[in-house]
């Protein structure tokens, strides 16, 4: 049975449809990524799946429990960690662990055992009596994760878990997530860092409350089969982008830092020929080559097409 | 049960470690008590007085020393003319003037009626009335001493009033104000501490985290309320004790009754704080709301300073939802009158009703955030 099964889940706030008939399944042990821009409906979906917000219509089961019928049962089975690393600043590492342990019904030897596990997992040994507010970002993040999994949930929801954390800590964090997943824990994570999305086994792209695409990152990239992506390095990227857009065999362009990505409308366009045509227009081209489409390309493409559909 | 204790214990630890909250809970009550206790005093003392003694006899000097020795008036100037008095009054050097006519001594000796003039700066009507009262009392008592041997029985009015003020014979406004102050301070500490503590959890995101856990609304509310109940009760008792030490507040009734009234009042105040926190999303907003729903009504509509009976009808209706109104009746009855529960049980019932309703309202709102 799937760890999470979502069917036509919808949530309205007045006239505004925050989540619009979303359906997807997450298998046990899977790391499932939820991608989308701010306000796309990611957090609303998570809050519904956690039993915190009642859906307007549709249904979902989390760990086999119906989120409408038994939201409290859902809460007992899941762990949740938000981008804010919700810890009590004035309390020490130990006191935070105790508090979250007790509200999840842990006590005595079980709590001690889980405390050791969390301190070990988060490399927080020796910091037991440090106040949460004095911890650096990475440590706070790992403590927050630890507090969220004290009760050994089989499903963990991570809502943008790596905001404001340095790259090294982010990497450590993702290693923890990989370990948890390998041990059979299902993880649903929202992020807008597209590089992080590569850690996910499968991804859902959500745009304007709708599920715009779903699949592994390789599957998602297939939207570009037959439409090669070129990366053009140039000293005047904006001008190059404008020129490329006038070419018939270029479907669309987007700016990636100092380089331009151009999606070609046919698979047989010659990159060298394109470069020559740009140079004819007096534009300098440092390099032009076919690249593997990034998730960012996929994301922009999906969003654009979802927007075009209405 | 355990979750409730966990919420409560965590709250206490947090308060203990958070100097700002501790400051609000301990320093503010002390500060308000001293500030209001000493500044909010309707008694007027040391009124700068100018004297124009046109008589210059022992009798007139007796009258002057009567004013000065009363403790209410300070002799600030000796005026030689009416122009002098006018100038002193205009420059605010004096607030009152006593003008004694040339023939005071002679008239007193002759057993005739003599009139002295008291001029009072009326720019503050309340003060002026009070000063006038003092002056009348002094003149009456001096005129009694001036001619005891000559008092003519036939001239005494057939009916006299012998006023006696109960519970506060010296009519010290402090005794009237301090109970109001106790109610006010208790309201502030209870409302602000709970409201800020919940809103802070909202701001930090820990509120959401706790809501993600299987913690019932009741456990959360009770866990949140108990520590602040204990702290605000201790702080309120501290304020009562301090009022006794500093302002001679008497304790004529039973401590048990006082604690009961205080507890009911505080639970209502804590509920108000919780309610505020369900509406406000930031600490500033919570504070402003607390001012509007708790402080101002307690200050203005409770009978703390302005008597409810002299308010316009619709404002009087408003006072029925101000818990301090009931608490003040009970507090004054217990502390000043030593009256038994017979005198104030309806007010205790009203306090209990308020506490229950506001707690229920806060619980419903907290539970409903999951819409």
Interface residues (C-beta under 8 A of the other chain):
Chain A: X50 X51 X52 X53 X54 X71 X72 X75 X76 X78 X80 X82 X84 X85 X86 X87 X88 X89 X90 X91 X95 X98 X99 X100 X102 X103 X104 X105 X107 X131 X147 X148
Chain B: X2 X3 X5 X6 X7 X9 X10 X13 X14 X17 X18 X204 X205 X206 X207 X208 X209 X210 X211 X212 X213 X214 X215 X370 X371
